[in-house]
Amino acid sequence: MRPQRLAVFSCAMVFSSAALAQATLTASALNNGTGTSSANGVTLVASVGHAIAHGTSGAGSVTLNGGLMPIVLAASGSGPVNLVSVTSRKTHGAAGTFNLNVLRGVPIGGAISVEPRAIGAGHLIVFTFDSAISQPGTATVTGPASEPLGSASVSFSGNEVRVLIANLPDNRRVNVALAGVNGSSSAQAAIGFLIGDFNDSKSVNATDVSAVKGRSGRFIDADTFRYDVNASGTISAADIAATKVRAGTNMP
């Protein structure tokens, strides 16, 4: 009886992925050391001494059946994703990282969410999806007339695509759009940037000045982080001054 050639397939055969697919190589292909099988965009190739799996779509697992010992592979690739949330994220020194929720589905000229914290090294807009990201796609940042604003760089981790917006003047409405996420998905959100507008009124007034004064010296937490204008980790005279100087400013 001809021996099974399983040993050559048993090493370095498992790898992770954002998408999985179904494909099977038969025991005969394993024994002979050659053969291919494809399903849902995944192709398994058996040759002498190794097997390779790759793919771009599908769901499930890739199973390489070799006589007495099945080997399960996670195929590389990605699939469509759905947007779950959008936030504006900043790190407030030792106090940690805090996310400002951004309303979705609001047109750029409407009652958009406003980020009241200063730009610092950039505004980080985080798009969270319902499954892992393998391709972040591209990002554009535009104003109400679709004019380009600032500069955008894209990164990703886990289920998140992160857009860092730099060189953006204060008191602006912008639309942040993603295209080509995991190859085919897109997402967008409109947000305003106005230092000191703590209540999303699209203006800075006495109410905002009073609000930041009343929280001076407070510890930064989920209820107070937005008043830490400079993201220093404390609400101080600097935050009050930054708000006062913008009193009377209205967002276009």
PyMOL commands that set and color helices and strands:
alter all, ss='L'
color gray80, all
select helices_A, chain A and resi 7-9+27-32+93-95+206-213+225-227+237-244
alter helices_A, ss='H'
color red, helices_A
select strands_A, chain A and resi 35-39+42-47+50-54+62-66+69-73+83-91+97-101+113-115+123-129+138-142+151-157+160-166+172-181+185-193
alter strands_A, ss='S'
color yellow, strands_A
deselect
rebuild
show_as cartoon
